[in-house]
Each structure stands twice: as C-alpha cells, then as structure tokens.
Amino acid sequence: MNGPSMTSATNPASKSPAVDDVEFGVSADGFPVARIGETLLGLISNGSDNLFLASAWRITKPLAEVRRHHFYRHDGRVADEAAFRLRAIETAEHLRELTALSRMQTRMSASTPWGGSQLATIYAEGVVSHSTSGHGGFHLSPDRNLQVDASVRSASGWYEEDCEWAIVALTFPTLFTRYECRCANEAARNTFPDYWEKLRGRQLSAGESWSKDRAEFDRVHADDWIVISAIISSHHSGMTEVFATRGGNRESQREERRFLVPHDEYGRRGRFGFVIDLARHAAYDGPSSFVGWSARAA
C-alpha cells in the first residue's frame, strides 16, 4: 500500500518532541537539508521562484557534502525554509510513531482486485495492506468491515490505496500515525464529502472539498457549453480555438461546437473547466488548428 507521501502533509506539529530526531544543515550546493534516520530531505528550487521538497534514502554523506543529484523523489511544493523545517519535524514525528505501531511485513498468498499480493503489511488482526506489481490496498476481515460506516463500506472488504485507504484509517485511527490520520482526513474531505460531514458533524463550505465543489459545478453548468479540448489558433492571433459540449460531456455521440476564446481569458479558466459565454464567445466554423477536425472537414 503506497498511502500518503511521508513528507507531504499539512499542519505540522512544530512543538513535537520528534524535533530532537532531526539533524538540520546546509548542502554543498547551498540549500537547506535535513536528516531523520535514513531519510534525507532537501529544499530545492526548480529554477524559478518555486521551492519543492525532495527526499532520498540511505545517503550517509555528511549534510555539508550532499548535492542535488543525491535526491530522487519529489514530495510537493514548500513555501519557504520555515515550512521545510516544519515538514522535517513532522516526518520525524511520523517515523517515531510508525516504529511504535510495530506493523509486520510478510508475504502471503492472496488474490487482490489488483493482482496477486507481493507484500502484505499487517496493521492488526483483520486489517492487512497488500501491495501488487501495479497497485494495492487494504483488506478488512468481515468483522472489521462491519465497523466501517455503511455509506462508504465496500461489500468485498477491499479498499484501494489511492483514496479508499482513508476510510480504513478513519475507521481505525489507533492503527495509524497522527500524520496518516491527518492525510486520511484530507483525502476523505475531498473524495468522500458526505462521509466526512457525517463523521465530523458539520457541512463543508464551498472551497473545502474538491469533489463536492465539482458536483456543484456540474449541477450549475449542466446545460452550458464547457470546453473539453483547446489549442492555440494558428489562424487567429491571440486566440485559443476550443471544442465544447453541453456540460462538458465527453461521450462519443455528444454534440460538439467550436469557439474562439482570447488567450488571456482562457488562461484564467477555473479548475473544473472553461464555461462558454454565448453572449461573448461566438460559435466558430472557420479554418481549424485541430488536425482531426481539419481532416474531417476535408
């Protein structure tokens, strides 16, 4: 089970006693680094104003001799050095608690929805995480599975590792670290908002849940023309040529229309898509920059 990235959580505990487990320093290339056991973290620039958290494992060099090429994993953006230090402390907290949980890894013969199990991690009796060649997830015994809220319970007892693992973590929080529980809370809020609201006893507001916001967007714009494909127009300078369908429907039998939208306006599109304004964006049937459309017109 992949679970959450160990170094990508929010709300780090800056006063955690795990701070004593972190060695901070500066790399040979001049960026902040931190070591927690065999885990190495670095605050690296992508060449612009953005900083990201990088990590590596079992790099034994002194921190002052570490260089950028030693890092091979990208763990998300970080605002600044202060945020980097908090991430490092949180990682140490997570690793300390993980050791105390004493999970057992073993190999067992098991058929999962994603293929044969290659490695199993036993969290507790009846709570087992399986990894396969391509995916993985948790399996709960029948008794354990009955403890999962009916609204999100899997009849088979299997919960995949990308999103559904959060259901397992929130059902059995004592089997997970505080960091993992925070990640599970965030995952459930964005993916299973109704379950989250039931669990936390409050309604989510706009902007608090990706999937709830998406459902509201789809409801409001069900009859509007939503862009499903776009390309810079080679026939009209400063314009983006777009395909749009009602409600953003991508089914093969959908009705399609083309429009021209100014570059800067299209660049400000929302996270769920660009809504065509028929009062300003006239339907376009001229020469196309889409190869498929040009071939079809010919």
Residue, then its C-alpha position, 0 to 999 in steps of 0.5 A: m500500500n503506497g498511502p500518503s507521501m511521508t513528507s507531504a502533509t499539512n499542519p505540522a506539529s512544530k512543538s513535537p518532541a520528534v524535533d530532537d530526531v532531526e539533524f538540520g544543515v546546509s548542502a554543498d550546493g547551498f540549500p537547506v537539508a535535513r536528516i531523520g534516520e535514513t531519510l534525507l530531505g532537501l529544499i530545492s528550487n526548480g529554477s524559478d521562484n518555486l521551492f519543492l521538497a525532495s527526499a532520498w534514502r540511505i545517503t550517509k554523506p555528511l549534510a555539508e557534502v550532499r548535492r542535488h543529484h543525491f535526491y530522487r523523489h519529489d514530495g510537493r511544493v514548500a513555501d519557504e525554509a520555515a515550512f521545510r523545517l516544519r515538514a522535517i519535524e513532522t516526518a520525524e514525528h511520523l517515523r517515531e510513531l510508525t516504529a511504535l505501531s510495530r506493523m509486520q511485513t510478510r508475504m502471503s498468498a492472496s488474490t487482490p482486485w489488483g493482482g496477486s499480493q507481493l507484500a502484505t503489511i499487517y496493521a492488526e488482526g483483520v486489517v492487512s495492506h497488500s501491495t501488487s506489481g501495479h497497485g494495492g490496498f487494504h483488506l478488512s476481515p468481515d468483522r472489521n468491515l462491519q465497523v466501517d460506516a455503511s455509506v462508504r463500506s465496500a461489500s468485498g472488504w477491499y479498499e484501494e490505496d489511492c483514496e479508499w485507504a482513508i476510510v480504513a484509517l478513519t475507521f481505525p485511527t489507533l492503527f495509524t500515525r497522527y500524520e496518516c490520520r491527518c492525510a486520511n482526513e484530507a483525502a476523505r474531505n475531498t473524495f468522500p464529502d458526505y462521509w466526512e460531514k457525517l463523521r465530523g458533524r458539520q457541512l463543508s463550505a464551498g472551497e473545502s472539498w474538491s469533489k463536492d465543489r465539482a458536483e456543484f459545478d456540474r449541477v450549475h453548468a449542466d446545460d452550458w457549453i464547457v470546453i473539453s479540448a483547446i489549442i492555440s489558433s494558428h489562424h487567429s492571433g491571440m486566440t485559443e480555438v476550443f471544442a465544447t459540449r453541453g456540460g462538458n460531456r465527453e461521450s462519443q455521440r455528444e454534440e460538439r461546437r467550436f469557439l474562439v476564446p482570447h488567450d488571456e481569458y482562457g488562461r484564467r479558466g477555473r479548475f473544473g473547466f472553461v464555461i462558454d459565454l454565448a453572449r461573448h464567445a461566438a460559435y466558430d466554423g472557420p479554418s481549424s488548428f485541430v488536425g482531426w477536425s481539419a481532416r474531417a472537414a476535408 
